[in-house]
Amino acid sequence: MIKRKNILKIAIDSPAAAGAGTLAKAISKHYNLIYIDTGKIYRFIAYNKLKKPGKFSINFIKKKIKNLKIKELNNKKLLSDEVGTEASKIAKNNNIRKLIHSFQTNFAYNPPVNYKGSCLDGRDITYKIVPDADFKFFITANLKTRAKRRYKELKGLKKSITYKEVLKSVKNRDKSDYNRKISPLKKTKDSMLINTTKLSKRSCFLKIKKIIDRKLNI
């Protein structure tokens, strides 16, 4: 695999709806980094499985990942609870993870030339995908806050769902992410903990920007 030299690599891990995606997008835009929400890749595969269950196979996945364009991950249909539940199941398949990991690491270490680096967020980024990242963050928030955020997001997409259903879903996602045998969600010792429960989006961004700028001597 080709690795570009002198690029900025930022790795972020977090449980569901902690605000990592929002922060990662802001950071990426500010420092001109290519951003990948790695969880969306699993959702993309899950969405295609639900759409065409009869064609689902390793070869089907290989083809989908090979032709995947980053903009396809912005499809709002990927945000449904049904897709999320299926994505959580898919994430436990080691063969599928290997294919997706290859896609992720290629973007992390070889971003398009018009970008100064990469910023990835997911569940195993800090220790599996980009273990030598220049900056590692573990973004979190309490369960109820995360459930409220996800509920608000889904209602904004006109989804017919209750807060209790979302709370249960987020709780189940946590259980699955933290306890799975393959690449479980965990905070590494060298990751900076950022709790977003009582912080605004702007405050979180400035907090992380300060940490990055200090090390980069900006």
Buried (B, 14 or more C-beta within 10 A) or exposed (E): EEEBEEBBBBBBBBBBBBBBBBBBBBBBEBBEBBBBBBBBBBBBBBBBBBEEEEEBEEEBBEEBBEEBEBEBBEEEEBBBBEBBBBBBEBBEBEEBBEBBBEBBBBBBBBBEEEBBBBBBBBBBBBBBBBEEBBBBBBBBBEBEBBBBBBBEBBBEEEBEBEBEBBBEBBBBBBEBBEEBEEBEBBBBEEBBEBBBEEBEEEEBBEBBBEBBEEEEEE
